[in-house]
Amino acid sequence: MMELLPQALTDGILLGGIYITIAIAFSLTYGVMHVIDFAVGEWIMFGAFTGYYLNKWTGLDPFIFLPVIFVIYFAVGYLVQPVIHRVLSGTKGNPFLMGLVFTFGLAIMFRGLALTAFGFYSNSIPSAFSEGSFNLDSIGLTVTIPTVRLMGLAYAVAITLILHYLLKKTNFGLGVRALAQHKDAAGLMGVNAKRTGSYVYGIYVGISAMTGVLLGCILSIGAQMGNEYTIFAFFVVVLAGMGYLAGVPWAALLLGLVQSIFMIYFNPSHTLLAVFVILYIILLISPRGLFGKGV
Amino acid sequence: MKFGFVRVLLLIAALFVAIPVHAEQRNFYKIGVITELSGDLVTGGNITKRGYDLWAQEVNAKGGIEVQGKKYQVKLVYADAQSNPAAGAAAAERLITQEKVDFILGPYSSGVTLAVAPVVDKYKVPMITGSAESPLIWKNKFKYTFGTIPPINFTGATSIKTLTELKPAPKTIAIIGSNDAFSKATAEAYKTAAEKAKLKIVKFSIVPSGQDMTPLLSAVRSMKPDVIAFGGHDEEHVKFVKALKQIGYTPKALLMHCGITDKAFTDAVGKDGEQIFGTTCWTGTAKTKSKVLWPTASAYAAASQKAFKNPGDYTQGGCSAAGIAFQTALQKVGAKPGMDEAMRAKLVQALEQIDVQTFYGRVKFATSGEFYHANVGLDPLTIQIQNGQIKTVGPKASVEAAAQYPMKDWKSR
């Protein structure tokens, strides 16, 4: 069974790559806006269907449309954010809970909308990258790396690096970090909380929509697909530490590796149980996530 | 204060006990339909809905169900089970106690059916599910629950037998099932049949529903099984095929279940769906003859194509056949709309006695044994997707086309 270990590790890392793409922008939004967006899975779903239809209408590979999809959904996110901002900055009740309820409602509404608009069948986005795979037999390893999953990992790394650059090396990023640390103080220093929040939410929705296209190429798409990804996004972000962006890639990789190794070496039916138990133990020891740096 | 609280509780409990399911006077049959119109199983739920709708539409177009010389229209009242057994049970309570339905057409999934069956037994309201296939439903011997699709342990062995008759005969098999009542039962049925057929089982795994199975399939690939058999639902079938293609492993035969008979599966996976085997008990080209509603399977498929731009699959057909079974039993017992408990009990007796030829084939419910109240009138079929069409490739008596075997490599399609 040990000969399966290289493949198990490879699969785990590739799976982790998928989880990074789902969770990284979700974590950014929480860090800045302090809202747990339960509609993350639905943004992914909308992106997936946009990629599906663009491919169907044009016959071009869906990966070509990623920048277009980002722009479209950035605009959508930019326009939606003020509504969420209004809910979060209300003076009545508990704004944090109101935010939760609002995005939860948004998710249900989006799901219903998608069911009506796209129908109830599962589908798949064809891509030239879904065809091939790299075989490492020639170097003595029984490992196969599907091209489309490798693309997923590359996309995850690219998004992580771009976000890192944006946050650490630009004035916009400085403003975002200031906003995440202290909204009022950032405002006094000249950071426009409303506009910065809109940009961040736009980036998050744009990245989530692009992730949908990727997931549609690797797995499948359907009007009800979002729920599953919302759960995993939440999982990764909690494990990484709420709002701690740098922890997301490591938490996602850990989650992917646990799933892969457990599926191969233990009882696959208990995979999710194993993931929950590990999450529980880590949070018991370090309630602020893997690195103790979450909110 | 405490005594008062207990009294209120007792009063509420008494009210619940005292609420009988009253019969209502009306000139149409009010039929409750519980199915999955949202949640993970929304595809199957909507396919069952199509089956029930098509039956109701056809009955009403013919003026209704004729009982003792008078025709009564049917009216379907839907309740969404949300792909959740608890929601399904609550929906059954509501349909029976508030909507006062005459009888029920049941859910898509076995999990929800298992939750609804005790409720219909409690209120003594007959239900036929046109879809659920888990053997657990029939082993529980629910008096008021029937099913038109035979359980998977009744049908599964046929496909394994067909595969073992191919040349060169497969010797090893890996069996994977998703962790829900139906899919798990499918995997177990394939396992039992494979053991009987002396196929060596190199892997048997049940995985959480909806998960990415690539790591598991990578492990399976290293065992090089001749056959891979999978029990799951529509979305999982798509994911499964894509995962196998991505890791570059083509078994000699890939066996799934009846979910692949819907056109949507071939639409989703395209040429990768070619040569996949499945288990079913009905296709749109089945040689059936009937005097009730649709005369043949192809007439039904044409009606479905007209109504939904889809010829319908075995689940949809099973649901329309469930309506026909009720229709036949109502006529047999002379039950008019607004049935009381005694009449519903007679309806159950009539359902146990009916033996009717439909477009779907013979409907005859077992009255004892492990298949209690499941339809045992049908012959299981092994099908294969060939040029985008569903072709029956076994058993020998029903063959429409020779099985294509071994499967073409993913890359050479």
Interface residues (C-beta under 8 A of the other chain):
Chain A: E3 L4 Q7 A8 D11 G12 L14 L15 I18 R111 G112 L115 F120 Y121 S122 N123 S124 P126 S130 E131 S133 N135 T142 T144 P146 V148 R149 I218 L219 S220 G222 A223 Q224 M225 N227 E228 Q259 S260 I261 M263 I264 P268 S269 T271 L272
Chain B: S38 G39 D40 V42 T43 G45 N46 N179 S205 I206 V207 P208 G210 Q211 D212 M213 T214 P215 L216 S218 A219 R221 S222 D234 E235 V238 K239 K242 K245 Q246 I247 G248 A264 D267 A268 V269 G270 K411
